[in-house]
Amino acid sequence: MSDDQQQPETPVPPVAQETPPAAAPSSGGADKKLLAGILGILIGSLGIHKFVLGYQKEGLIMLLVTVLTCGFGAMVMGVIGLIEGIMYLTKSDEEFVRLYVTNQKPWF
């Protein structure tokens, strides 16, 4: 008889094991990122993008400045909204969730 029959068979390792995917952003972080970014760019002076992210105080400040100054404050709030919208959209999903959803960074 041959030596193959006397030696115990060694287990064959799996051909390819997939690594588990990275943790997904919590509760629609990517969806909030896109929505908040677009709203910040288009109607940032109203602060709606802040409400989307759960920043009620900051959103209310932007809205009140725009309304109570009869629109004069809208230019300043619009620039802030534009900058924030661009910043939201240029961040990676993970960085956006870390900064604006998890750590709650309210301005810029």
DSSP file (Angstrom, degrees, kcal/mol; ACC not computed):
  #  RESIDUE AA STRUCTURE BP1 BP2  ACC     N-H-->O    O-->H-N    N-H-->O    O-->H-N    TCO  KAPPA ALPHA  PHI   PSI    X-CA   Y-CA   Z-CA
    1    1 A M              0   0    0      0, 0.0     2,-0.1     0, 0.0     0, 0.0   0.000 360.0 360.0 360.0 159.8    0.0    0.0    0.0
    2    2 A S    >   -     0   0    0      1,-0.1     3,-0.8     4,-0.0     4,-0.5  -0.386 360.0-112.6 -91.0 168.0    1.1    3.6   -0.5
    3    3 A D  G >> S+     0   0    0      1,-0.2     4,-1.4     2,-0.2     3,-0.5   0.710 107.5  74.3 -70.6 -20.4    2.0    6.2    2.0
    4    4 A D  G 34 S+     0   0    0      1,-0.2    -1,-0.2     2,-0.2     0, 0.0   0.834  93.4  52.1 -63.6 -32.2   -1.1    8.3    1.1
    5    5 A Q  G <4 S+     0   0    0     -3,-0.8    -1,-0.2     1,-0.2    -2,-0.2   0.766 109.0  49.4 -77.5 -23.8   -3.4    5.9    2.9
    6    6 A Q  T <4 S+     0   0    0     -3,-0.5    -1,-0.2    -4,-0.5    -2,-0.2   0.765  94.7  80.5 -88.4 -25.9   -1.4    6.0    6.2
    7    7 A Q  S  < S-     0   0    0     -4,-1.4     2,-0.1     1,-0.1     3,-0.1  -0.639  84.9-118.3 -84.2 134.6   -1.1    9.8    6.5
    8    8 A P        -     0   0    0      0, 0.0     2,-0.2     0, 0.0    -2,-0.1  -0.423  34.3-106.5 -68.8 146.7   -4.1   11.6    7.9
    9    9 A E        -     0   0    0     -2,-0.1     3,-0.0    -4,-0.1    -4,-0.0  -0.524  28.7-133.6 -74.8 136.6   -5.6   14.1    5.6
   10   10 A T        -     0   0    0     -2,-0.2     2,-0.1     1,-0.1    -1,-0.1  -0.703  29.9-102.8 -88.1 141.9   -5.0   17.7    6.4
   11   11 A P        -     0   0    0      0, 0.0    -1,-0.1     0, 0.0     0, 0.0  -0.374  32.1-125.4 -65.6 141.7   -8.0   20.0    6.3
   12   12 A V        -     0   0    0     -2,-0.1     3,-0.1     1,-0.0    -3,-0.0  -0.757  24.2-126.2 -87.9 124.7   -8.1   22.2    3.2
   13   13 A P        -     0   0    0      0, 0.0    -1,-0.0     0, 0.0     0, 0.0  -0.340  38.8 -86.7 -67.1 153.4   -8.4   25.9    4.1
   14   14 A P        -     0   0    0      0, 0.0     3,-0.2     0, 0.0     0, 0.0  -0.273  34.4-126.4 -59.5 147.2  -11.2   27.8    2.5
   15   15 A V  S    S-     0   0    0      1,-0.3     2,-0.4    -3,-0.1     0, 0.0   0.955  86.9  -3.6 -63.2 -52.5  -10.4   29.1   -0.9
   16   16 A A        -     0   0    0      2,-0.0     2,-0.5     0, 0.0    -1,-0.3  -0.952  62.7-159.9-146.8 122.6  -11.4   32.7   -0.3
   17   17 A Q        -     0   0    0     -2,-0.4     2,-0.3    -3,-0.2     0, 0.0  -0.896  19.9-135.3-103.2 129.5  -12.9   34.1    2.9
   18   18 A E        -     0   0    0     -2,-0.5    -2,-0.0     1,-0.0     0, 0.0  -0.608  17.2-125.8 -81.3 139.5  -14.6   37.4    2.5
   19   19 A T        -     0   0    0     -2,-0.3     3,-0.1     1,-0.1    -1,-0.0  -0.627  34.7-101.8 -80.3 143.7  -13.9   40.0    5.1
   20   20 A P        -     0   0    0      0, 0.0    -1,-0.1     0, 0.0     3,-0.1  -0.354  44.5-100.7 -64.5 145.9  -17.0   41.4    6.7
   21   21 A P        -     0   0    0      0, 0.0     3,-0.1     0, 0.0    -3,-0.0  -0.257  43.6 -94.7 -64.5 154.4  -18.0   44.8    5.4
   22   22 A A        -     0   0    0      1,-0.2     2,-0.1    -3,-0.1    -3,-0.0  -0.253  58.0 -75.8 -64.1 157.1  -17.2   47.9    7.4
   23   23 A A        -     0   0    0      1,-0.1    -1,-0.2    -3,-0.1     3,-0.1  -0.334  53.7-122.5 -58.5 129.3  -19.8   49.2    9.8
   24   24 A A        -     0   0    0      1,-0.1     3,-0.1    -3,-0.1    -1,-0.1  -0.405  35.9 -88.4 -72.5 149.5  -22.4   51.0    7.8
   25   25 A P    >   -     0   0    0      0, 0.0     3,-0.6     0, 0.0     4,-0.2  -0.304  57.4 -95.2 -57.1 142.1  -23.1   54.6    8.7
   26   26 A S  T 3  S-     0   0    0      1,-0.2     3,-0.3     2,-0.1    -3,-0.0  -0.387  86.1 -19.9 -70.3 133.3  -25.8   54.8   11.4
   27   27 A S  T 3  S-     0   0    0      1,-0.2    -1,-0.2    -2,-0.1     5,-0.1   0.826 128.0 -38.2  39.2  64.6  -29.4   55.3   10.4
   28   28 A G  S <> S+     0   0    0     -3,-0.6     4,-2.5     3,-0.1    -1,-0.2   0.846  78.6 158.6  69.1  36.3  -29.2   56.7    6.9
   29   29 A G  H  > S+     0   0    0     -3,-0.3     4,-2.1     1,-0.2     5,-0.1   0.880  75.8  50.7 -59.3 -39.1  -26.1   58.9    7.3
   30   30 A A  H  > S+     0   0    0      2,-0.2     4,-2.1     1,-0.2    -1,-0.2   0.882 110.0  49.6 -68.0 -37.5  -25.5   58.9    3.6
   31   31 A D  H  > S+     0   0    0      1,-0.2     4,-2.4     2,-0.2     5,-0.2   0.913 112.0  47.8 -66.6 -41.6  -29.1   59.9    2.9
   32   32 A K  H  X S+     0   0    0     -4,-2.5     4,-3.0     1,-0.2     5,-0.3   0.877 108.9  55.9 -64.7 -36.7  -28.9   62.7    5.4
   33   33 A K  H  X S+     0   0    0     -4,-2.1     4,-2.3    -5,-0.2    -2,-0.2   0.947 111.0  42.2 -60.6 -49.9  -25.7   63.8    3.9
   34   34 A L  H  X S+     0   0    0     -4,-2.1     4,-2.4     2,-0.2     5,-0.2   0.933 118.1  45.3 -64.5 -47.2  -27.1   64.2    0.4
   35   35 A L  H  X S+     0   0    0     -4,-2.4     4,-2.6     1,-0.2     5,-0.2   0.937 115.5  46.0 -64.0 -47.3  -30.3   65.8    1.5
   36   36 A A  H  X S+     0   0    0     -4,-3.0     4,-2.4    -5,-0.2    -1,-0.2   0.887 113.1  51.2 -64.4 -38.6  -28.6   68.2    3.9
   37   37 A G  H  X S+     0   0    0     -4,-2.3     4,-1.9    -5,-0.3    -1,-0.2   0.931 112.7  44.0 -63.9 -46.3  -26.0   69.1    1.3
   38   38 A I  H  X S+     0   0    0     -4,-2.4     4,-2.7     2,-0.2     5,-0.3   0.923 115.7  47.6 -66.3 -44.2  -28.5   69.9   -1.4
   39   39 A L  H  X S+     0   0    0     -4,-2.6     4,-2.4    -5,-0.2    -1,-0.2   0.891 110.3  53.2 -64.7 -38.3  -30.8   71.9    1.0
   40   40 A G  H  X S+     0   0    0     -4,-2.4     4,-0.7    -5,-0.2    -1,-0.2   0.893 113.7  42.7 -62.1 -39.9  -27.8   73.8    2.3
   41   41 A I  H  < S+     0   0    0     -4,-1.9    -2,-0.2    -5,-0.2    -1,-0.2   0.919 123.3  35.3 -72.5 -44.2  -26.8   74.8   -1.2
   42   42 A L  H  < S+     0   0    0     -4,-2.7    -3,-0.2     1,-0.2    -2,-0.2   0.936 140.1   5.8 -81.1 -47.9  -30.3   75.6   -2.5
   43   43 A I  H ><>S+     0   0    0     -4,-2.4     3,-1.5    -5,-0.3     5,-0.6  -0.247  77.8 140.6-132.6  46.2  -32.1   77.1    0.5
   44   44 A G  G ><5 +     0   0    0     -4,-0.7     3,-1.3     1,-0.3     6,-0.1   0.758  62.5  70.7 -62.4 -27.1  -29.4   77.4    3.1
   45   45 A S  G 3 5S+     0   0    0      1,-0.3    21,-0.3    -3,-0.1    -1,-0.3   0.749  95.4  54.7 -65.8 -21.5  -30.6   80.7    4.4
   46   46 A L  G < 5S-     0   0    0     -3,-1.5    -1,-0.3    20,-0.1    17,-0.2   0.607 104.1-130.7 -86.9 -12.0  -33.7   79.1    5.9
   47   47 A G  T X>5 +     0   0    0     -3,-1.3     4,-1.3    -4,-0.4     3,-1.0   0.642  61.6 138.5  75.7  14.4  -31.6   76.6    7.9
   48   48 A I  H 3>< +     0   0    0     -5,-0.6     4,-2.0     1,-0.3     5,-0.2   0.859  66.9  61.1 -61.6 -35.0  -33.6   73.6    6.7
   49   49 A H  H 3> S+     0   0    0      1,-0.2     4,-1.1     2,-0.2    -1,-0.3   0.809 101.4  54.3 -62.6 -28.4  -30.4   71.5    6.3
   50   50 A K  H <4>S+     0   0    0     -3,-1.0     5,-2.8     2,-0.2     4,-0.5   0.901 106.2  50.7 -70.4 -41.6  -29.8   72.0   10.0
   51   51 A F  H ><5S+     0   0    0     -4,-1.3     3,-1.1     1,-0.2    -2,-0.2   0.883 105.0  57.6 -63.1 -37.8  -33.2   70.6   10.9
   52   52 A V  H 3<5S+     0   0    0     -4,-2.0    -1,-0.2     1,-0.3    -2,-0.2   0.873 108.7  46.0 -59.4 -37.6  -32.5   67.5    8.7
   53   53 A L  T 3<5S-     0   0    0     -4,-1.1    -1,-0.3    -3,-0.2    -2,-0.2   0.481 123.3-104.8 -85.9  -2.7  -29.4   66.8   10.8
   54   54 A G  T < 5S+     0   0    0     -3,-1.1     2,-1.2    -4,-0.5    -3,-0.2   0.628  78.1 133.8  91.3  14.0  -31.3   67.3   14.1
   55   55 A Y     >< +     0   0    0     -5,-2.8     4,-2.3     1,-0.2     5,-0.2  -0.668  19.6 163.7 -96.1  79.2  -29.8   70.7   14.9
   56   56 A Q  H  > S+     0   0    0     -2,-1.2     4,-2.6     2,-0.2     5,-0.2   0.915  71.4  50.3 -65.9 -43.7  -33.0   72.4   15.9
   57   57 A K  H  > S+     0   0    0     -3,-0.2     4,-2.1     1,-0.2    -1,-0.2   0.935 114.5  43.4 -61.8 -47.2  -31.4   75.4   17.8
   58   58 A E  H  > S+     0   0    0      2,-0.2     4,-2.2     1,-0.2    -1,-0.2   0.887 114.4  50.5 -67.3 -39.1  -29.0   76.2   14.9
   59   59 A G  H  X S+     0   0    0     -4,-2.3     4,-2.4     1,-0.2    -1,-0.2   0.901 110.5  49.5 -63.7 -41.1  -31.8   75.8   12.3
   60   60 A L  H  X S+     0   0    0     -4,-2.6     4,-2.9     2,-0.2     5,-0.2   0.886 108.5  53.3 -66.1 -38.7  -34.0   78.1   14.3
   61   61 A I  H  X S+     0   0    0     -4,-2.1     4,-2.5    -5,-0.2     5,-0.2   0.941 111.5  45.4 -60.1 -47.5  -31.3   80.7   14.5
   62   62 A M  H  X S+     0   0    0     -4,-2.2     4,-1.9     1,-0.2    -2,-0.2   0.916 114.9  47.9 -63.4 -42.9  -30.8   80.7   10.8
   63   63 A L  H  X S+     0   0    0     -4,-2.4     4,-2.5   -17,-0.2     5,-0.2   0.925 113.4  46.7 -64.5 -45.3  -34.5   80.8   10.1
   64   64 A L  H  X S+     0   0    0     -4,-2.9     4,-3.1     2,-0.2     5,-0.3   0.889 109.9  52.8 -67.1 -39.3  -35.1   83.6   12.5
   65   65 A V  H  X S+     0   0    0     -4,-2.5     4,-1.1    -5,-0.2     8,-0.5   0.922 113.1  45.5 -60.7 -42.4  -32.2   85.7   11.3
   66   66 A T  H  <>S+     0   0    0     -4,-1.9     5,-2.0   -21,-0.3     8,-0.3   0.932 121.0  37.2 -66.0 -45.8  -33.5   85.4    7.7
   67   67 A V  H ><5S+     0   0    0     -4,-2.5     3,-1.6     1,-0.2    -2,-0.2   0.931 115.8  49.6 -75.5 -46.5  -37.2   86.2    8.7
   68   68 A L  H 3<5S+     0   0    0     -4,-3.1    -1,-0.2     1,-0.3    -3,-0.2   0.696 108.6  53.3 -72.4 -18.3  -36.7   88.8   11.4
   69   69 A T  T ><5S-     0   0    0     -4,-1.1     3,-2.0    -5,-0.3    -1,-0.3   0.204 114.0-116.4 -97.2  16.3  -34.3   90.9    9.2
   70   70 A C  T < 5S-     0   0    0     -3,-1.6    -3,-0.2     1,-0.3    -2,-0.1   0.821  75.7 -48.8  53.4  35.0  -36.8   91.0    6.4
   71   71 A G  T >><S+     0   0    0     -5,-2.0     3,-0.6    -6,-0.3     4,-0.5   0.250 117.0 106.8  95.3 -13.4  -34.4   89.1    4.2
   72   72 A F  H X> S+     0   0    0     -3,-2.0     3,-0.8     1,-0.2     4,-0.5   0.887  82.9  49.2 -66.9 -36.3  -31.3   91.2    4.8
   73   73 A G  H 3> S+     0   0    0     -8,-0.5     4,-2.7    -7,-0.3     5,-0.3   0.617  91.7  82.4 -74.3 -11.9  -29.8   88.4    6.9
   74   74 A A  H <> S+     0   0    0     -3,-0.6     4,-2.6    -8,-0.3    -1,-0.2   0.829  84.7  57.6 -63.3 -31.3  -30.6   85.9    4.2
   75   75 A M  H <X S+     0   0    0     -3,-0.8     4,-1.9    -4,-0.5    -1,-0.2   0.940 111.4  40.7 -65.2 -45.3  -27.5   86.8    2.3
   76   76 A V  H  X S+     0   0    0     -4,-0.5     4,-2.2     2,-0.2    -2,-0.2   0.942 118.6  45.8 -67.1 -47.4  -25.3   86.0    5.3
   77   77 A M  H  X S+     0   0    0     -4,-2.7     4,-2.7     1,-0.2    -2,-0.2   0.843 110.4  55.7 -65.4 -33.0  -27.2   82.9    6.2
   78   78 A G  H  X S+     0   0    0     -4,-2.6     4,-2.5    -5,-0.3    -1,-0.2   0.898 107.4  48.1 -65.1 -40.7  -27.3   81.9    2.5
   79   79 A V  H  X S+     0   0    0     -4,-1.9     4,-2.6     2,-0.2    -2,-0.2   0.917 112.6  48.9 -65.2 -43.0  -23.5   82.0    2.3
   80   80 A I  H  X S+     0   0    0     -4,-2.2     4,-2.7     1,-0.2    -2,-0.2   0.935 112.9  47.6 -61.4 -45.6  -23.2   79.9    5.5
   81   81 A G  H  X S+     0   0    0     -4,-2.7     4,-2.8     2,-0.2    -2,-0.2   0.893 111.2  51.1 -61.8 -40.7  -25.7   77.4    4.1
   82   82 A L  H  X S+     0   0    0     -4,-2.5     4,-2.3     2,-0.2    -2,-0.2   0.935 112.2  45.9 -61.8 -47.5  -23.8   77.3    0.8
   83   83 A I  H  X S+     0   0    0     -4,-2.6     4,-2.4     1,-0.2    -2,-0.2   0.930 115.0  47.0 -62.4 -45.6  -20.5   76.6    2.5
   84   84 A E  H  X S+     0   0    0     -4,-2.7     4,-2.7     1,-0.2    -2,-0.2   0.905 110.4  52.6 -64.8 -40.6  -22.0   74.0    4.8
   85   85 A G  H  X S+     0   0    0     -4,-2.8     4,-2.0     2,-0.2    -1,-0.2   0.915 111.4  46.1 -60.5 -43.5  -23.8   72.3    1.9
   86   86 A I  H  X S+     0   0    0     -4,-2.3     4,-1.6     1,-0.2    -1,-0.2   0.909 112.5  51.0 -65.3 -41.7  -20.6   72.0   -0.1
   87   87 A M  H  X S+     0   0    0     -4,-2.4     4,-0.9     1,-0.2    -2,-0.2   0.906 109.2  51.0 -62.9 -41.3  -18.7   70.8    3.0
   88   88 A Y  H >< S+     0   0    0     -4,-2.7     3,-0.6     1,-0.2    -1,-0.2   0.931 112.2  46.2 -60.3 -45.7  -21.3   68.1    3.6
   89   89 A L  H 3< S+     0   0    0     -4,-2.0    -1,-0.2     1,-0.2    -2,-0.2   0.747 109.8  53.2 -73.8 -23.2  -21.2   66.8    0.1
   90   90 A T  H 3< S+     0   0    0     -4,-1.6    -1,-0.2    -5,-0.1    -2,-0.2   0.605  91.4  90.8 -88.6 -10.7  -17.4   66.7   -0.1
   91   91 A K  S << S-     0   0    0     -4,-0.9     2,-0.1    -3,-0.6   -58,-0.0  -0.531  84.5-110.8 -79.9 149.7  -17.0   64.6    3.0
   92   92 A S     >  -     0   0    0     -2,-0.2     4,-2.8     1,-0.1     5,-0.2  -0.382  33.0-107.9 -69.8 160.8  -16.9   60.8    2.8
   93   93 A D  H  > S+     0   0    0      1,-0.2     4,-2.5     2,-0.2     5,-0.2   0.908 120.3  49.0 -58.1 -42.8  -19.9   59.1    4.3
   94   94 A E  H  > S+     0   0    0      1,-0.2     4,-2.4     2,-0.2    -1,-0.2   0.919 113.2  46.0 -64.5 -43.6  -17.9   57.8    7.3
   95   95 A E  H  > S+     0   0    0      2,-0.2     4,-2.8     1,-0.2     5,-0.3   0.895 112.1  51.8 -67.2 -39.6  -16.4   61.3    8.0
   96   96 A F  H  X>S+     0   0    0     -4,-2.8     4,-2.9     2,-0.2     5,-0.8   0.939 111.9  45.8 -60.9 -47.8  -19.8   62.9    7.6
   97   97 A V  I  X>S+     0   0    0     -4,-2.5     5,-3.3    -5,-0.2     4,-1.1   0.916 114.3  49.2 -62.2 -42.7  -21.4   60.5   10.1
   98   98 A R  I  <>S+     0   0    0     -4,-2.4     5,-1.9    -5,-0.2    -2,-0.2   0.927 120.9  34.0 -63.0 -45.5  -18.5   60.9   12.5
   99   99 A L  I  <5S+     0   0    0     -4,-2.8     6,-2.0     3,-0.2    -2,-0.2   0.937 132.4  21.0 -77.9 -47.8  -18.6   64.7   12.4
  100  100 A Y  I  <5S+     0   0    0     -4,-2.9    -3,-0.2    -5,-0.3    -2,-0.1   0.687 130.6  32.7-104.5 -20.9  -22.2   65.7   12.0
  101  101 A V  I  <<S+     0   0    0     -4,-1.1    -3,-0.2    -5,-0.8    -4,-0.1   0.843 129.2  27.1-100.9 -48.5  -24.3   62.7   13.2
  102  102 A T  I   <S+     0   0    0     -5,-3.3    -4,-0.2    -6,-0.2    -3,-0.2   0.957 132.6  31.0 -80.9 -53.8  -22.2   61.1   15.9
  103  103 A N  S   <S-     0   0    0     -5,-1.9    -3,-0.2    -6,-0.4    -4,-0.1   0.586  95.9-136.9 -85.3 -10.1  -20.2   64.1   17.3
  104  104 A Q        -     0   0    0      1,-0.2    -4,-0.2    -6,-0.1    -3,-0.1   0.943  26.1-176.3  55.0  57.8  -22.9   66.7   16.5
  105  105 A K        -     0   0    0     -6,-2.0    -1,-0.2     1,-0.2    -2,-0.1  -0.774   4.2-170.1 -83.5 107.3  -20.7   69.4   15.1
  106  106 A P        +     0   0    0      0, 0.0     2,-0.5     0, 0.0    -1,-0.2   0.852  59.8  43.2 -76.7 -36.1  -23.3   72.2   14.5
  107  107 A W              0   0    0      1,-0.1   -27,-0.0   -23,-0.0   -49,-0.0  -0.934 360.0 360.0-119.7 133.7  -21.4   74.9   12.5
  108  108 A F              0   0    0     -2,-0.5    -1,-0.1   -28,-0.1    -3,-0.0   0.499 360.0 360.0  46.4 360.0  -19.0   74.3    9.6
